[in-house]
Amino acid sequence: MGQLYTTGENNIDGPWLIGKEDLADLDEILKSVEVKLSESLEKEIHHIALEGVEQGDYATLDEALEKKRKYHYRSNQKSNATLISKNGKFLEDNTIFGLLKDPKLTDFHPKELKVIIEKGLKNRFSLTVSTVYDGELKYSIQCFDHDIQEEIHYAITNWIEKHRPNKIKQFWSQNYFIIGGLFGFITLITFIVMVQEPTVDLKKLYGKEIQEILKQGVNKDNHDKAIEILLRYTTGYIPENFLPVKKISSLVIQIFSISTFLTLVSILRPKTTIGIGTTKQIMKFYKFYVNLVLITIPLTFIIPPLIDWIKALAKI
């Protein structure tokens, strides 16, 4: 039976909203990742040492292990976490926890977080959270031992699934220009309809007056008035002093209001934010804003009128 292998790398689009507590949780996972990479390195060393003994390069396995450990543990041993700011400055430590407790973090505006853990040449883990453009999170896992790679992959994807943006947020972030342009066009059209000079149509008014006269019956008292109104109705006459009252359809007003709101919301989209230092409050705002736009406002102002509109159509 064939074995299913998972990919050792992934790239997930934003917007990622990652706070201090989320990074602290990630730090705990990375501690176990480092331990797992060391285990994989030890298995790699044992494999290489055993090959050396079989090829006659070493007399015993213990001798081969000692030699290989000295070489492999001396080279490519790295555990590094780097935080890069918007102005190009950076903080560096062995762990994310070390970055979080750094006093310089208070005035730091993080743009990117990079984590690299290396154990030898074939055991490496890297993770990057970038706020550039729409923002993204990407990671890469390379292990000599495939089972250990699977364990690391499982641990890191569990953390990712807790914090990854859903499809709606990703669609909003990636297609804001198209969405904003579409609703902006609708806003412009409805605005033109609202401000343009209204078409003067007095025939309805004249028609109502003619109906009133017909109900009363044409007599000598209203004869002249009936002829005048009939002439006005027939010719479409507009008095010079007539000031038309502008009546805008409630549907046009609703479309204008909703499209204006959706245009602004599309442009003011959430962006990937590493919520520590000076961006802590920005991340809190984005979380509030996203819930407001995707949950509170639709449930309060959009869905109820939509239901009423559907009910009205059903009665037609």
PLY file of the C-alpha trace (Angstrom):
ply
format ascii 1.0
element vertex 316
property float x
property float y
property float z
element edge 315
property int vertex1
property int vertex2
end_header
0.00 0.00 0.00
1.31 3.47 -0.91
1.98 6.06 1.78
0.54 9.59 1.65
3.16 12.29 2.18
2.28 15.85 3.13
4.09 18.79 1.59
6.80 20.35 3.71
5.89 23.92 2.83
2.89 26.17 2.44
2.01 29.77 1.69
-1.25 31.18 3.08
-2.61 34.60 2.13
-3.75 37.13 4.73
-5.10 39.11 6.36
-3.41 37.59 9.43
-4.19 39.20 12.78
-1.63 37.78 15.19
-1.32 39.13 18.73
1.07 38.66 21.61
-0.79 35.66 23.06
-0.83 33.98 19.64
2.93 34.44 19.33
3.46 33.08 22.84
1.54 29.95 21.83
3.65 29.70 18.67
6.82 29.96 20.75
5.78 26.90 22.77
5.23 24.95 19.56
8.61 26.03 18.20
10.31 24.68 21.32
8.94 21.25 20.49
9.89 21.76 16.83
13.50 22.34 17.86
13.47 19.16 19.94
12.00 17.20 17.02
14.61 18.53 14.61
17.34 17.44 17.05
15.80 13.97 17.14
15.80 13.89 13.35
19.42 15.01 13.29
20.34 12.21 15.70
18.66 9.68 13.41
20.50 11.16 10.44
23.84 10.88 12.28
23.10 7.28 13.24
22.24 6.45 9.63
25.45 8.05 8.31
27.56 6.40 11.04
26.10 2.99 10.26
26.91 3.44 6.58
30.47 4.39 7.56
30.87 1.21 9.57
29.45 -0.93 6.75
31.87 0.69 4.29
34.80 0.03 6.65
35.54 3.68 7.42
35.16 3.06 11.16
35.89 0.06 13.36
32.82 0.42 15.59
29.47 2.20 15.53
30.36 4.12 18.71
33.48 5.50 17.05
31.50 6.51 13.96
28.78 8.17 16.07
31.35 10.13 18.05
33.03 11.44 14.90
29.78 12.30 13.13
28.27 14.02 16.17
31.31 16.27 16.48
30.93 17.29 12.85
27.17 17.65 12.63
26.64 19.32 16.01
29.38 21.79 15.21
27.85 22.89 11.90
24.45 24.37 11.02
23.07 24.63 14.54
20.76 27.61 14.46
17.70 28.90 16.29
16.81 32.44 15.40
13.75 34.73 15.58
13.89 38.12 13.87
11.37 40.95 13.95
11.74 43.57 11.20
10.18 47.01 11.62
8.53 49.29 9.10
11.57 51.59 9.06
14.05 48.73 8.50
15.22 48.22 12.07
15.15 44.73 13.54
15.14 42.82 16.80
16.78 39.43 17.01
16.74 36.65 19.59
16.95 32.88 19.85
13.20 32.59 20.50
9.96 34.50 19.93
9.57 34.73 23.71
12.90 36.57 23.82
11.52 39.11 21.35
8.27 39.55 23.29
10.07 40.45 26.52
12.53 42.84 24.84
11.94 46.37 26.27
12.66 47.92 22.84
9.51 46.26 21.50
7.31 49.01 23.00
8.17 51.52 20.24
8.59 48.89 17.52
6.31 48.80 14.44
6.69 45.20 13.18
6.46 44.57 9.46
7.75 41.02 9.30
8.53 38.09 11.60
11.04 35.43 10.58
11.86 32.22 12.46
14.59 29.78 11.39
15.61 26.59 13.22
18.35 24.43 11.74
19.85 21.19 12.96
22.45 19.99 10.48
22.02 20.22 6.74
18.81 18.22 6.32
16.72 19.34 9.30
15.34 22.81 8.97
12.19 24.75 9.84
11.35 28.30 8.77
8.28 30.47 9.25
7.62 34.00 8.01
4.72 36.34 8.66
4.83 39.33 6.34
2.53 42.39 6.28
3.64 43.50 2.80
0.75 43.99 0.34
-2.11 41.70 1.45
0.19 39.90 3.88
0.99 36.22 4.06
2.25 33.42 6.27
4.60 30.84 4.84
6.50 27.99 6.37
8.88 25.27 5.26
9.81 21.97 6.93
12.72 19.74 5.94
13.59 16.64 7.97
15.78 13.60 7.46
13.15 11.54 9.25
9.79 11.74 7.50
7.74 10.70 10.55
9.21 13.58 12.54
8.44 15.93 9.66
4.83 14.78 9.82
4.72 15.48 13.57
6.09 18.99 13.08
3.67 19.60 10.21
0.75 18.51 12.38
1.77 20.78 15.26
2.32 23.88 13.15
-0.82 23.43 11.03
-2.90 23.12 14.21
-1.67 26.54 15.29
-2.27 27.94 11.79
-5.85 26.64 11.65
-6.66 28.50 14.88
-5.53 31.82 13.47
-5.81 31.67 9.68
-8.27 34.10 8.04
-11.42 32.58 6.61
-12.28 32.66 2.90
-14.49 35.74 3.22
-11.70 37.80 4.81
-9.22 36.61 2.19
-11.63 37.42 -0.66
-12.27 40.85 0.87
-8.56 41.58 1.26
-7.48 40.31 -2.16
-10.37 41.68 -4.26
-11.06 44.99 -2.52
-10.21 47.01 -5.63
-12.67 45.12 -7.86
-15.41 45.09 -5.18
-14.87 48.76 -4.37
-14.88 49.67 -8.07
-18.14 47.80 -8.70
-20.02 49.34 -5.79
-18.39 52.71 -6.47
-19.85 52.60 -10.00
-23.30 51.75 -8.60
-22.94 54.62 -6.10
-22.07 57.03 -8.93
-25.04 55.96 -11.06
-27.53 56.28 -8.20
-26.02 59.64 -7.22
-26.53 60.93 -10.77
-30.16 59.73 -10.67
-30.65 61.54 -7.35
-29.14 64.90 -8.39
-30.24 65.14 -12.00
-33.05 67.54 -12.95
-36.35 65.77 -12.42
-38.60 65.18 -15.43
-41.56 67.51 -15.14
-44.71 65.44 -15.64
-47.86 67.36 -14.76
-50.17 65.04 -16.68
-50.81 62.97 -13.58
-51.80 66.07 -11.66
-54.01 67.33 -14.51
-55.51 63.85 -14.87
-56.53 63.84 -11.19
-58.21 67.24 -11.58
-60.04 66.04 -14.71
-61.28 62.96 -12.80
-62.61 65.20 -10.01
-64.49 67.32 -12.52
-65.95 64.25 -14.20
-67.12 62.94 -10.85
-68.94 66.21 -10.20
-70.11 66.51 -13.80
-69.30 69.34 -16.22
-71.58 72.35 -15.59
-71.56 76.09 -16.15
-69.56 76.62 -12.96
-66.65 74.36 -13.94
-66.99 74.48 -17.73
-64.16 76.95 -18.30
-61.92 75.21 -15.79
-62.54 71.84 -17.46
-61.56 73.22 -20.88
-58.41 74.84 -19.42
-57.29 71.67 -17.63
-58.04 69.57 -20.71
-55.91 71.89 -22.85
-53.10 71.79 -20.31
-53.30 68.00 -20.20
-53.33 67.69 -24.00
-50.43 70.09 -24.63
-48.37 69.18 -21.56
-48.29 72.85 -20.55
-45.88 73.85 -17.79
-46.56 77.11 -15.93
-43.60 79.51 -15.72
-43.82 79.74 -11.94
-44.08 75.96 -11.45
-41.53 74.59 -8.97
-41.46 70.82 -9.19
-41.09 68.93 -5.95
-38.26 66.47 -6.28
-39.29 62.98 -5.22
-36.58 60.35 -5.08
-37.52 56.71 -5.02
-36.88 55.06 -1.65
-35.32 52.15 -3.55
-32.77 54.50 -5.16
-31.91 55.94 -1.73
-31.46 52.44 -0.29
-29.25 51.35 -3.19
-27.16 54.53 -2.88
-26.72 54.10 0.88
-25.82 50.42 0.73
-23.46 50.80 -2.26
-21.71 53.78 -0.60
-21.24 51.76 2.57
-19.93 48.73 0.67
-17.54 50.92 -1.34
-16.01 52.36 1.82
-15.87 48.96 3.50
-14.18 47.42 0.46
-11.45 50.05 0.47
-10.97 50.03 4.25
-10.06 46.36 4.34
-8.23 44.59 7.19
-4.52 44.05 6.61
-2.10 41.52 8.06
-0.96 42.85 11.43
1.58 41.56 13.92
-0.16 42.97 16.99
2.78 43.82 19.25
4.55 47.08 19.96
2.90 50.07 18.29
0.53 47.87 16.22
-1.21 46.30 19.21
-4.15 48.73 19.08
-4.36 48.48 15.28
-4.89 44.73 15.55
-7.61 45.21 18.20
-9.36 47.71 15.91
-9.20 45.34 12.94
-10.72 42.49 14.96
-13.56 44.76 16.11
-14.00 46.21 12.63
-14.13 42.80 10.90
-16.77 41.51 13.32
-18.76 44.72 12.87
-18.70 44.51 9.07
-19.19 40.76 8.63
-21.55 39.99 11.51
-23.18 42.93 13.34
-24.10 45.21 10.43
-25.49 42.47 8.12
-27.60 41.00 10.94
-28.90 44.43 11.92
-29.27 46.50 8.75
-28.97 44.28 5.66
-30.61 40.92 6.29
-33.92 42.23 7.84
-34.70 44.59 4.88
-33.68 41.85 2.47
-36.10 39.43 4.13
-38.88 42.05 3.97
-38.13 42.64 0.28
-38.31 38.90 -0.46
-41.60 38.64 1.46
-43.01 41.56 -0.54
-42.00 39.88 -3.82
-43.61 36.63 -2.69
-46.96 38.40 -2.23
-46.93 39.79 -5.75
0 1
1 2
2 3
3 4
4 5
5 6
6 7
7 8
8 9
9 10
10 11
11 12
12 13
13 14
14 15
15 16
16 17
17 18
18 19
19 20
20 21
21 22
22 23
23 24
24 25
25 26
26 27
27 28
28 29
29 30
30 31
31 32
32 33
33 34
34 35
35 36
36 37
37 38
38 39
39 40
40 41
41 42
42 43
43 44
44 45
45 46
46 47
47 48
48 49
49 50
50 51
51 52
52 53
53 54
54 55
55 56
56 57
57 58
58 59
59 60
60 61
61 62
62 63
63 64
64 65
65 66
66 67
67 68
68 69
69 70
70 71
71 72
72 73
73 74
74 75
75 76
76 77
77 78
78 79
79 80
80 81
81 82
82 83
83 84
84 85
85 86
86 87
87 88
88 89
89 90
90 91
91 92
92 93
93 94
94 95
95 96
96 97
97 98
98 99
99 100
100 101
101 102
102 103
103 104
104 105
105 106
106 107
107 108
108 109
109 110
110 111
111 112
112 113
113 114
114 115
115 116
116 117
117 118
118 119
119 120
120 121
121 122
122 123
123 124
124 125
125 126
126 127
127 128
128 129
129 130
130 131
131 132
132 133
133 134
134 135
135 136
136 137
137 138
138 139
139 140
140 141
141 142
142 143
143 144
144 145
145 146
146 147
147 148
148 149
149 150
150 151
151 152
152 153
153 154
154 155
155 156
156 157
157 158
158 159
159 160
160 161
161 162
162 163
163 164
164 165
165 166
166 167
167 168
168 169
169 170
170 171
171 172
172 173
173 174
174 175
175 176
176 177
177 178
178 179
179 180
180 181
181 182
182 183
183 184
184 185
185 186
186 187
187 188
188 189
189 190
190 191
191 192
192 193
193 194
194 195
195 196
196 197
197 198
198 199
199 200
200 201
201 202
202 203
203 204
204 205
205 206
206 207
207 208
208 209
209 210
210 211
211 212
212 213
213 214
214 215
215 216
216 217
217 218
218 219
219 220
220 221
221 222
222 223
223 224
224 225
225 226
226 227
227 228
228 229
229 230
230 231
231 232
232 233
233 234
234 235
235 236
236 237
237 238
238 239
239 240
240 241
241 242
242 243
243 244
244 245
245 246
246 247
247 248
248 249
249 250
250 251
251 252
252 253
253 254
254 255
255 256
256 257
257 258
258 259
259 260
260 261
261 262
262 263
263 264
264 265
265 266
266 267
267 268
268 269
269 270
270 271
271 272
272 273
273 274
274 275
275 276
276 277
277 278
278 279
279 280
280 281
281 282
282 283
283 284
284 285
285 286
286 287
287 288
288 289
289 290
290 291
291 292
292 293
293 294
294 295
295 296
296 297
297 298
298 299
299 300
300 301
301 302
302 303
303 304
304 305
305 306
306 307
307 308
308 309
309 310
310 311
311 312
312 313
313 314
314 315
